[in-house]
Amino acid sequence: MVDQHELYLIQTENRHLKDTIIALREELERVSIQHDDNIQKAIAVANDGINQLQATVVAMRDELERNKIASEEEFQKIRRTACAEIEQLQHAIFVLRDKLEAYEKK
């Protein structure tokens, strides 16, 4: 038979084991919660990075479009100026040709 002292030791050890199990469960829950929190933080950081990159892409597209429009406007301005100069030169040639023909008839 088990005497009182052995029974006390077994009950004490049993209590310690139960306490250890409870402490380990609590630690496991804490670690699990911390792990979930870390995952959520990593997802939030990644999403923030994605949002920043998307905003950068949008801004760069907008700037590219503005530059394209500005370049097209500048090209049209240069083309108009060139056309006006060509017309002036053609008119000058016409006038000079007329003067030359008039001079040759004299």
C-alpha positions, 0 to 999 in steps of 0.5 A: 500500500501507498503510505500518506507521504508517498501519496502526498509526493505523487499529488504534489508531482501531479500538481506540478505537472498540471501547472507545467502543462498550463504554463506551457499551454499559455506560452504556446498561446502567447507565441501563437498570438505573437506569430499571428501579430508578426504575420499581420504586421508583415502583411501590412508592411507589404501592402504599404509597400505595394500601395507606395509602388502603385502610387509611384507608377501612377505618378510616373505615368502622369508625368510621362503623359504630361511630357508626351503632351508637352513634346507634341505641343513643342513639335507642333510649334516648331512645325508651324514656325518651320512652315511659316519660314518656308512660306516666307522664303518661297515668297522671297524667292517669288519676289526675287524671281520677278525682279530678276525677270523684270531686270532681264527684260530691260 
